[in-house]
Amino acid sequence: MRPICLLLAIVLAAAFTAVKAQEKAPLAFRFAQERLDDSMVVLSMHVGIGPQARLYALASSPSEALYSELIFDSLSAVRLKGAPRVTGPLSRERDADLDAEVSFHTDSVVWQQSVRALRSDSLVIRGSLRYICKTGPSFVNGEESFRFSLLPEPASLSAGSTAWREASLWWVFFAAFAGGLLALLTPCVYSMIPVTVSFFTNRSTDRAQGIRNAMYYAVSIVGIFTLLGFLITVVFGPAALNNLATNWLANLFFFVLFLVFGISFLGAFDINLPASWMNRSDARAGTTSFGGIFFMALTLVLVSFSCTGPIIGNLLVLAARGSYLGPLVGMFGFSLALALPFALFAFFPSKLNILGKAGGWLNAVKVSLGFLELALALKFLSNADLVKGWRLLDREVFLSLWIVLFLLLGIYLLGKLKFHHDDELPKNDFGLPYLSVTRLFFAIASLSFAAYMVPGLWGAPLKAIGAFLPPMGTQDYILSTAQTGKSIPPSSNAGEAALPHPVKYYERMRIYEPEVVRTYGMTTYFDYEEALSVARKLKKPLMLDFTGINCVNCRKMEAEVWSDPEVMRRLKEDFVIVSLYVDVQDIELPDAEHYYSEALGKKVMTLGDKHADMQVTRFQANSQPYYFFLDNKEQWLLSEGYGYDPDILQFIQLLDRAKGRFVQ
């Protein structure tokens, strides 16, 4: 009897719809949204129902004869939490026309759907309400589309997110300030300090004017460099700067740039800006007005470019982390350190004699920076090599080059290696050359660092610098776990060993497997669908690890957090893990899987683009590392993802919460 009733209901609904195709349902729709807390928004759909009309309720079971339905698109569906809530009287009776029990609303009803959305999220929830309404004997069905725009609320960001962003900017500031102090020790800048300060104090009518002019000079230096950071941000934008870290062409450019700077610092040649720029700036310099002093500061910036340029280049790469404030804060910190001695010595000109003469020790600083520039150049070349898969700088090759560079630096600091612009070492009372204690300690540090890297040639993890090295998968020879003495955390889950071996993309991607994964024998996948299938088969939650080949913070999380025995035990026993690399550009997707991504603004043709688009569109995040947890129905286990935070206890609590909310 039931199948006949259902068939009759469908036929009647279709017939009445055809007859009443032009009849408008007596319904009035209103949509609203309200934030419930830091991670949840409630979407409300208010429906006013006209007199003598019935709006069939949302289906409570498959046996309902007629029912309305809330439909969300696939991108919005992953954000839903729970079933819709109903507010308003609900009636249930037997419909004579359908000969079946039906549930319906009269007068009005409100349907509310909870959606996972952080205050910092920017997303659109789309869908439609498909309804069936009855007025008298007439049935009318229809569809009302809705679109909710959830905009970020910067002033109400979660405390953790805000704290991390502020900490990140403070770190950029202090790193840039240290870079400015380092720039002071270069010959181009150091030699200018006593000359410039003496010029202001000698040419001023009184001490107050000298101090004021020196302060104008220092403020001008800060203003020029900060303006440079502002212009770079405006022209290129934070996203473009952030993308430089993974673009192979950009990394090749940085490799060439730092290689040239490094060779220059070693004394092969000098890099100077066009003389016409400096001449024009110098012609406008003077001490009688702020404008003249500003051009004196500009002259210093131009003249010192050969020494400050490489440091600024490093700074901009460091500060380009996707925030408009990064370059601004970085350049402000750098210029503040650079301008500080000009202001201080203007207040205390009698202390100028503590600077001493610009001599051989400044050349030693410059050569040391040259070795460091060459080491950084190799890092950029390694980034491009990893993205393109050239295998030019495998891990042992990279380590060999770094070991040689830091050995040579240590030998140079000991005075056993000289370049053409180096002075002789100072001599003691007996006429013998000697090393200063400071120089000796720097030599010890350089040689010790080289010695520390040597075991890495045989597969030692080198945890302190592991985030900056090519992945362990690129190394040809690795000592076994037993030989290295690395202990593997005990596992109480015998089924973990039964994880199916990764298949899709494994042969190409296995070289990027994190060192901790290989060390502890953990299984990770590189394809979302394959990992989801395994998770469903084993009835385990799925952990999505959005990562990157050249992501330093990803390697730090793996080396410092994943390697913790308690973390590793949970990862191996409780989760199926898929590592989704967003910067793999040499793995082409099949033609049938190509599509256009509005989020990326281009056609998705590679595996990296596919993962990047997934992270932005489905999870509204675009930084790495980022971790999300899903159940077997691809629903979120936690209301938000987890970004870079090397707090082991907090990560353990995160894993426990995700596991606790998983229902098999």
NORKA-V112325 format. One record per residue. N is the residue number from 1. D_FIRST is the distance of its C-alpha to the first C-alpha in Angstrom with 1 decimal. Layout:
n:N d_first:D_FIRST
n:N d_first:D_FIRST
//
This chain:
n:1 d_first:0.0
n:2 d_first:3.8
n:3 d_first:5.7
n:4 d_first:5.3
n:5 d_first:6.4
n:6 d_first:8.9
n:7 d_first:10.1
n:8 d_first:10.6
n:9 d_first:12.4
n:10 d_first:14.6
n:11 d_first:15.5
n:12 d_first:16.4
n:13 d_first:18.4
n:14 d_first:20.3
n:15 d_first:21.1
n:16 d_first:22.3
n:17 d_first:24.3
n:18 d_first:26.0
n:19 d_first:27.0
n:20 d_first:28.2
n:21 d_first:29.7
n:22 d_first:33.0
n:23 d_first:31.9
n:24 d_first:32.9
n:25 d_first:30.6
n:26 d_first:32.5
n:27 d_first:32.9
n:28 d_first:36.2
n:29 d_first:36.5
n:30 d_first:39.2
n:31 d_first:39.7
n:32 d_first:42.1
n:33 d_first:43.2
n:34 d_first:45.1
n:35 d_first:46.7
n:36 d_first:45.8
n:37 d_first:48.4
n:38 d_first:50.4
n:39 d_first:47.4
n:40 d_first:44.4
n:41 d_first:43.5
n:42 d_first:40.7
n:43 d_first:39.1
n:44 d_first:37.8
n:45 d_first:35.5
n:46 d_first:35.9
n:47 d_first:33.6
n:48 d_first:34.7
n:49 d_first:32.0
n:50 d_first:33.2
n:51 d_first:32.8
n:52 d_first:29.6
n:53 d_first:27.9
n:54 d_first:25.1
n:55 d_first:25.2
n:56 d_first:22.0
n:57 d_first:22.9
n:58 d_first:23.3
n:59 d_first:20.3
n:60 d_first:20.5
n:61 d_first:17.7
n:62 d_first:15.7
n:63 d_first:12.5
n:64 d_first:14.2
n:65 d_first:12.7
n:66 d_first:16.4
n:67 d_first:19.5
n:68 d_first:23.2
n:69 d_first:25.0
n:70 d_first:28.6
n:71 d_first:29.9
n:72 d_first:33.3
n:73 d_first:35.3
n:74 d_first:36.1
n:75 d_first:39.6
n:76 d_first:38.5
n:77 d_first:35.6
n:78 d_first:38.1
n:79 d_first:39.6
n:80 d_first:36.5
n:81 d_first:36.6
n:82 d_first:33.4
n:83 d_first:30.4
n:84 d_first:30.9
n:85 d_first:31.8
n:86 d_first:30.5
n:87 d_first:32.9
n:88 d_first:31.8
n:89 d_first:29.6
n:90 d_first:25.9
n:91 d_first:23.6
n:92 d_first:19.9
n:93 d_first:18.0
n:94 d_first:14.9
n:95 d_first:15.4
n:96 d_first:15.1
n:97 d_first:15.2
n:98 d_first:12.4
n:99 d_first:10.3
n:100 d_first:10.4
n:101 d_first:13.1
n:102 d_first:16.0
n:103 d_first:19.5
n:104 d_first:22.4
n:105 d_first:26.2
n:106 d_first:28.6
n:107 d_first:32.4
n:108 d_first:32.9
n:109 d_first:31.8
n:110 d_first:33.7
n:111 d_first:32.3
n:112 d_first:34.9
n:113 d_first:35.1
n:114 d_first:37.9
n:115 d_first:39.9
n:116 d_first:42.6
n:117 d_first:45.8
n:118 d_first:49.4
n:119 d_first:51.9
n:120 d_first:53.6
n:121 d_first:50.6
n:122 d_first:50.3
n:123 d_first:46.9
n:124 d_first:44.3
n:125 d_first:40.6
n:126 d_first:38.5
n:127 d_first:34.9
n:128 d_first:32.6
n:129 d_first:30.1
n:130 d_first:27.1
n:131 d_first:25.6
n:132 d_first:23.1
n:133 d_first:24.5
n:134 d_first:23.6
n:135 d_first:26.4
n:136 d_first:25.5
n:137 d_first:22.9
n:138 d_first:24.1
n:139 d_first:22.7
n:140 d_first:25.4
n:141 d_first:25.1
n:142 d_first:28.3
n:143 d_first:30.3
n:144 d_first:33.3
n:145 d_first:35.6
n:146 d_first:37.8
n:147 d_first:40.8
n:148 d_first:42.6
n:149 d_first:46.1
n:150 d_first:47.3
n:151 d_first:51.1
n:152 d_first:53.4
n:153 d_first:55.4
n:154 d_first:58.7
n:155 d_first:60.2
n:156 d_first:57.4
n:157 d_first:57.1
n:158 d_first:56.4
n:159 d_first:59.5
n:160 d_first:59.2
n:161 d_first:58.7
n:162 d_first:61.6
n:163 d_first:63.8
n:164 d_first:63.3
n:165 d_first:64.1
n:166 d_first:67.2
n:167 d_first:68.3
n:168 d_first:67.9
n:169 d_first:70.1
n:170 d_first:72.7
n:171 d_first:72.8
n:172 d_first:73.3
n:173 d_first:76.1
n:174 d_first:78.0
n:175 d_first:77.6
n:176 d_first:79.0
n:177 d_first:81.8
n:178 d_first:82.8
n:179 d_first:82.8
n:180 d_first:85.2
n:181 d_first:87.5
n:182 d_first:87.5
n:183 d_first:88.4
n:184 d_first:91.4
n:185 d_first:92.8
n:186 d_first:92.9
n:187 d_first:96.3
n:188 d_first:95.2
n:189 d_first:94.3
n:190 d_first:96.5
n:191 d_first:99.7
n:192 d_first:98.7
n:193 d_first:98.4
n:194 d_first:102.2
n:195 d_first:103.2
n:196 d_first:100.8
n:197 d_first:101.4
n:198 d_first:105.2
n:199 d_first:105.0
n:200 d_first:103.3
n:201 d_first:105.6
n:202 d_first:108.8
n:203 d_first:108.1
n:204 d_first:107.0
n:205 d_first:109.5
n:206 d_first:108.4
n:207 d_first:106.1
n:208 d_first:103.5
n:209 d_first:103.2
n:210 d_first:102.9
n:211 d_first:100.1
n:212 d_first:98.4
n:213 d_first:98.7
n:214 d_first:97.4
n:215 d_first:94.4
n:216 d_first:93.8
n:217 d_first:94.0
n:218 d_first:91.5
n:219 d_first:89.0
n:220 d_first:89.4
n:221 d_first:88.5
n:222 d_first:85.3
n:223 d_first:84.4
n:224 d_first:84.9
n:225 d_first:82.8
n:226 d_first:80.0
n:227 d_first:80.0
n:228 d_first:79.7
n:229 d_first:76.5
n:230 d_first:75.2
n:231 d_first:75.8
n:232 d_first:74.2
n:233 d_first:71.1
n:234 d_first:70.9
n:235 d_first:71.6
n:236 d_first:69.4
n:237 d_first:66.8
n:238 d_first:65.4
n:239 d_first:62.7
n:240 d_first:65.1
n:241 d_first:67.5
n:242 d_first:64.8
n:243 d_first:63.8
n:244 d_first:67.3
n:245 d_first:66.7
n:246 d_first:64.4
n:247 d_first:65.6
n:248 d_first:67.7
n:249 d_first:70.0
n:250 d_first:70.7
n:251 d_first:71.5
n:252 d_first:73.8
n:253 d_first:75.6
n:254 d_first:76.0
n:255 d_first:77.3
n:256 d_first:80.0
n:257 d_first:80.8
n:258 d_first:81.3
n:259 d_first:83.1
n:260 d_first:85.6
n:261 d_first:86.0
n:262 d_first:86.5
n:263 d_first:89.2
n:264 d_first:90.8
n:265 d_first:91.0
n:266 d_first:92.7
n:267 d_first:95.4
n:268 d_first:94.9
n:269 d_first:94.9
n:270 d_first:94.3
n:271 d_first:91.5
n:272 d_first:92.6
n:273 d_first:91.1
n:274 d_first:93.2
n:275 d_first:96.6
n:276 d_first:96.3
n:277 d_first:93.5
n:278 d_first:95.7
n:279 d_first:98.7
n:280 d_first:97.0
n:281 d_first:95.6
n:282 d_first:99.0
n:283 d_first:100.8
n:284 d_first:98.9
n:285 d_first:99.3
n:286 d_first:101.6
n:287 d_first:101.9
n:288 d_first:102.7
n:289 d_first:99.2
n:290 d_first:95.6
n:291 d_first:94.9
n:292 d_first:97.7
n:293 d_first:96.5
n:294 d_first:93.0
n:295 d_first:94.3
n:296 d_first:96.3
n:297 d_first:93.0
n:298 d_first:91.4
n:299 d_first:94.4
n:300 d_first:93.8
n:301 d_first:90.1
n:302 d_first:91.1
n:303 d_first:94.0
n:304 d_first:92.1
n:305 d_first:89.1
n:306 d_first:90.2
n:307 d_first:89.8
n:308 d_first:86.9
n:309 d_first:84.8
n:310 d_first:83.4
n:311 d_first:82.7
n:312 d_first:80.9
n:313 d_first:78.9
n:314 d_first:77.7
n:315 d_first:77.0
n:316 d_first:74.8
n:317 d_first:72.7
n:318 d_first:72.3
n:319 d_first:71.5
n:320 d_first:68.9
n:321 d_first:65.8
n:322 d_first:63.6
n:323 d_first:65.1
n:324 d_first:67.4
n:325 d_first:69.5
n:326 d_first:70.3
n:327 d_first:73.1
n:328 d_first:74.5
n:329 d_first:74.7
n:330 d_first:76.1
n:331 d_first:78.8
n:332 d_first:79.8
n:333 d_first:80.2
n:334 d_first:82.2
n:335 d_first:84.5
n:336 d_first:85.1
n:337 d_first:86.4
n:338 d_first:88.5
n:339 d_first:90.0
n:340 d_first:90.7
n:341 d_first:94.1
n:342 d_first:95.5
n:343 d_first:94.8
n:344 d_first:96.0
n:345 d_first:99.2
n:346 d_first:100.0
n:347 d_first:100.0
n:348 d_first:102.0
n:349 d_first:104.1
n:350 d_first:106.5
n:351 d_first:103.8
n:352 d_first:103.6
n:353 d_first:106.0
n:354 d_first:103.3
n:355 d_first:101.6
n:356 d_first:104.3
n:357 d_first:104.8
n:358 d_first:102.2
n:359 d_first:103.1
n:360 d_first:101.8
n:361 d_first:99.2
n:362 d_first:97.3
n:363 d_first:97.3
n:364 d_first:95.9
n:365 d_first:93.0
n:366 d_first:92.4
n:367 d_first:92.5
n:368 d_first:90.1
n:369 d_first:87.7
n:370 d_first:88.1
n:371 d_first:86.9
n:372 d_first:83.9
n:373 d_first:83.1
n:374 d_first:83.1
n:375 d_first:80.7
n:376 d_first:78.3
n:377 d_first:78.6
n:378 d_first:77.4
n:379 d_first:74.3
n:380 d_first:73.4
n:381 d_first:74.0
n:382 d_first:71.8
n:383 d_first:69.0
n:384 d_first:69.2
n:385 d_first:69.5
n:386 d_first:66.3
n:387 d_first:64.3
n:388 d_first:65.5
n:389 d_first:65.7
n:390 d_first:69.3
n:391 d_first:70.2
n:392 d_first:73.7
n:393 d_first:73.8
n:394 d_first:72.0
n:395 d_first:72.3
n:396 d_first:75.5
n:397 d_first:77.1
n:398 d_first:76.3
n:399 d_first:77.7
n:400 d_first:80.8
n:401 d_first:81.6
n:402 d_first:81.1
n:403 d_first:83.2
n:404 d_first:86.0
n:405 d_first:85.9
n:406 d_first:86.1
n:407 d_first:88.8
n:408 d_first:90.8
n:409 d_first:90.3
n:410 d_first:91.6
n:411 d_first:94.6
n:412 d_first:95.3
n:413 d_first:95.3
n:414 d_first:97.7
n:415 d_first:100.1
n:416 d_first:99.9
n:417 d_first:98.3
n:418 d_first:99.8
n:419 d_first:99.0
n:420 d_first:101.7
n:421 d_first:101.3
n:422 d_first:101.5
n:423 d_first:104.5
n:424 d_first:106.2
n:425 d_first:105.1
n:426 d_first:107.3
n:427 d_first:110.3
n:428 d_first:111.4
n:429 d_first:115.0
n:430 d_first:115.9
n:431 d_first:114.8
n:432 d_first:111.7
n:433 d_first:108.3
n:434 d_first:105.7
n:435 d_first:102.0
n:436 d_first:100.9
n:437 d_first:98.7
n:438 d_first:95.9
n:439 d_first:96.0
n:440 d_first:96.1
n:441 d_first:93.0
n:442 d_first:91.1
n:443 d_first:92.3
n:444 d_first:91.1
n:445 d_first:87.6
n:446 d_first:87.3
n:447 d_first:88.5
n:448 d_first:86.3
n:449 d_first:83.2
n:450 d_first:84.1
n:451 d_first:84.5
n:452 d_first:81.1
n:453 d_first:79.4
n:454 d_first:81.0
n:455 d_first:78.6
n:456 d_first:75.8
n:457 d_first:77.1
n:458 d_first:75.7
n:459 d_first:72.4
n:460 d_first:73.3
n:461 d_first:70.7
n:462 d_first:73.3
n:463 d_first:71.0
n:464 d_first:73.3
n:465 d_first:73.0
n:466 d_first:69.9
n:467 d_first:68.1
n:468 d_first:70.7
n:469 d_first:70.9
n:470 d_first:69.0
n:471 d_first:66.1
n:472 d_first:66.9
n:473 d_first:64.9
n:474 d_first:67.8
n:475 d_first:70.3
n:476 d_first:71.4
n:477 d_first:72.8
n:478 d_first:71.4
n:479 d_first:72.6
n:480 d_first:69.9
n:481 d_first:68.4
n:482 d_first:70.5
n:483 d_first:73.6
n:484 d_first:72.9
n:485 d_first:72.2
n:486 d_first:68.9
n:487 d_first:66.8
n:488 d_first:63.0
n:489 d_first:61.0
n:490 d_first:59.4
n:491 d_first:55.7
n:492 d_first:53.6
n:493 d_first:50.6
n:494 d_first:51.0
n:495 d_first:48.0
n:496 d_first:49.9
n:497 d_first:51.9
n:498 d_first:48.8
n:499 d_first:48.1
n:500 d_first:47.7
n:501 d_first:50.8
n:502 d_first:50.5
n:503 d_first:50.3
n:504 d_first:49.8
n:505 d_first:53.0
n:506 d_first:54.6
n:507 d_first:57.6
n:508 d_first:58.7
n:509 d_first:57.7
n:510 d_first:58.9
n:511 d_first:62.4
n:512 d_first:61.1
n:513 d_first:59.6
n:514 d_first:61.1
n:515 d_first:63.9
n:516 d_first:62.2
n:517 d_first:59.2
n:518 d_first:61.5
n:519 d_first:63.6
n:520 d_first:60.8
n:521 d_first:58.7
n:522 d_first:55.7
n:523 d_first:53.0
n:524 d_first:52.1
n:525 d_first:50.1
n:526 d_first:51.0
n:527 d_first:47.6
n:528 d_first:44.8
n:529 d_first:41.9
n:530 d_first:43.6
n:531 d_first:44.2
n:532 d_first:40.7
n:533 d_first:39.4
n:534 d_first:41.8
n:535 d_first:40.9
n:536 d_first:37.2
n:537 d_first:38.2
n:538 d_first:40.6
n:539 d_first:38.5
n:540 d_first:41.5
n:541 d_first:42.1
n:542 d_first:43.6
n:543 d_first:47.0
n:544 d_first:48.0
n:545 d_first:51.7
n:546 d_first:52.8
n:547 d_first:56.4
n:548 d_first:59.2
n:549 d_first:61.8
n:550 d_first:64.6
n:551 d_first:63.1
n:552 d_first:65.8
n:553 d_first:63.7
n:554 d_first:61.0
n:555 d_first:63.6
n:556 d_first:64.9
n:557 d_first:61.5
n:558 d_first:61.1
n:559 d_first:64.7
n:560 d_first:64.9
n:561 d_first:61.4
n:562 d_first:59.4
n:563 d_first:62.3
n:564 d_first:62.2
n:565 d_first:61.2
n:566 d_first:58.6
n:567 d_first:57.1
n:568 d_first:57.2
n:569 d_first:55.5
n:570 d_first:52.6
n:571 d_first:52.3
n:572 d_first:52.3
n:573 d_first:50.0
n:574 d_first:47.5
n:575 d_first:46.9
n:576 d_first:46.4
n:577 d_first:48.9
n:578 d_first:49.0
n:579 d_first:52.3
n:580 d_first:51.7
n:581 d_first:55.1
n:582 d_first:55.4
n:583 d_first:58.7
n:584 d_first:58.2
n:585 d_first:59.2
n:586 d_first:60.1
n:587 d_first:56.6
n:588 d_first:55.0
n:589 d_first:51.2
n:590 d_first:49.8
n:591 d_first:49.7
n:592 d_first:45.9
n:593 d_first:46.0
n:594 d_first:48.5
n:595 d_first:47.5
n:596 d_first:49.2
n:597 d_first:49.4
n:598 d_first:50.0
n:599 d_first:51.0
n:600 d_first:53.7
n:601 d_first:54.5
n:602 d_first:54.7
n:603 d_first:52.8
n:604 d_first:51.6
n:605 d_first:53.0
n:606 d_first:54.2
n:607 d_first:52.7
n:608 d_first:54.7
n:609 d_first:53.4
n:610 d_first:49.8
n:611 d_first:50.3
n:612 d_first:52.3
n:613 d_first:49.6
n:614 d_first:46.9
n:615 d_first:49.1
n:616 d_first:49.7
n:617 d_first:46.3
n:618 d_first:44.0
n:619 d_first:46.3
n:620 d_first:48.8
n:621 d_first:51.9
n:622 d_first:54.7
n:623 d_first:57.2
n:624 d_first:57.6
n:625 d_first:57.1
n:626 d_first:53.7
n:627 d_first:51.1
n:628 d_first:47.4
n:629 d_first:44.8
n:630 d_first:41.2
n:631 d_first:38.3
n:632 d_first:36.2
n:633 d_first:33.9
n:634 d_first:37.1
n:635 d_first:37.1
n:636 d_first:40.5
n:637 d_first:41.5
n:638 d_first:44.4
n:639 d_first:44.7
n:640 d_first:47.6
n:641 d_first:49.6
n:642 d_first:52.9
n:643 d_first:56.0
n:644 d_first:59.5
n:645 d_first:60.7
n:646 d_first:62.7
n:647 d_first:62.0
n:648 d_first:61.0
n:649 d_first:59.7
n:650 d_first:57.6
n:651 d_first:56.0
n:652 d_first:55.3
n:653 d_first:53.6
n:654 d_first:51.6
n:655 d_first:50.4
n:656 d_first:49.5
n:657 d_first:47.5
n:658 d_first:45.5
n:659 d_first:44.9
n:660 d_first:43.9
n:661 d_first:41.2
n:662 d_first:39.7
n:663 d_first:36.4
n:664 d_first:35.5
//
